[in-house]
Amino acid sequence: MKILVINAGSSSLKYQLIDMDDESVKAKGLVERIGIEGTHFKQTVPGTDKVIEFTRNMAAHTEAIAAVLDALIDKDNGAIASLDEIGACGHRVLHGGETFSASALITDETMKEIEALIPLGPLHQRPNIAGIRACQEVMPTKPNVAVFDTSFHQTMPPKAFLYGVPYEYYTDLKVRRYGFHGTSHRFIAGEAPKLLGMDPKHCKLIICHLGNGSSLSAIVDGKVVDTSMGLTPLEGVLMGTRSGDVDPAVLEYIMDNTGMDIHQMLNTLNKKSGFAGMSCSSDMRDVKAAAEQGDKQAQNALDVWCYRLQKYIGAYNVAVGGADAIVFTAGIGENDTDSCAKVIEGLAFMGVKVDPQKNKRGVAAVISTDDSTIKVLRIPTNEELLIARDTLEIVSKL
Ligand code: ADP
């Protein structure tokens, strides 16, 4: 069976068609500027030079999905002969709240529950829902499955997920820490024990998902005991455009002094902070290049990024009760060998050491020395594959 994996954003839609017989990617694509003048479409077929690329206005996700299906079955540059080959669609959905601790088949009832969670993450949940509705409209006979960014973190105990605020905010408003990037953390939590030759039920991990958005998770025996993102993805380590942890009183002080309202303030913390706010760019490569040229602000941003990661890793070593391994993944974690090594340098007093010979980008490997007290791993993440696997498992039972 082939599964169409959809990741719908507010004005974009990423997709992959995965053949579950061998888990190979048959086609992948990106539609950008949906609902904006000049929608751009691009699909590639891995292992071939087949490309479909064009610019044509698309007002909504339904049009984008229709274009995806046309491209998939395109005679010359498509990937499959007929839409009958697609067995189901798997959707990345931001928020499962406390309702979903696992992936779920889309029914009228689950759709209502997903819609009820819009207030917890309106910017992502709405387009995610639009992506599901578009598939229902364009392919009414195919089942849809929702895979939530939050659900893997639902095993966190109250001591990790409760904020120190009046309890009724939790009971009445569901204010708590949820965590995100759950699909990536779950994928890595499955792969790391294989690389370590350990039983996943007896394995303690600290997973560092370091991309544009970044989060850490503390994993004991396959279950999350803590993670760095909170009610929203703003909490935690320093990111490309997000501040990570700040004293909440900073908000009032800045607002009083600049005249910003709370929406502008949060927009600044989400989109104009982190690397982007502290230095010249949200992109790690640019920040490093600037620091190498002697840019002090860029160096400060790198130092804050590194130090905060080290502090979180130290804290999560406590959370798991002594980690077996620290794992790096996502854009920075998979590719930036120097920065990963720098983070680990700060843990040398604990006996953790990266082996420069093994510290190679892009491949799944143990990168620590043989005598390192905690193993250090690099594992490329694959959220799409996990979404496809969940989808297959759920629709196989229908
Ligand atoms: P997203 O959260 O958007 O999925 P990614 O996981 O693609 O982000 O990660 C993007 C980040 O990875 C950027 O900061 C980028 O600079 C960084 N990155 C990618 N390749 C490299 C590299 N070779 N060296 C350093 N950083 C890299």
Residues whose N, C-alpha, C, O or C-beta is under 5 A from the ligand:
A	BS01	ADP	L210 G211 N212 G213 S282 D283 M284 R285 A330 G331 I332 N335 D336
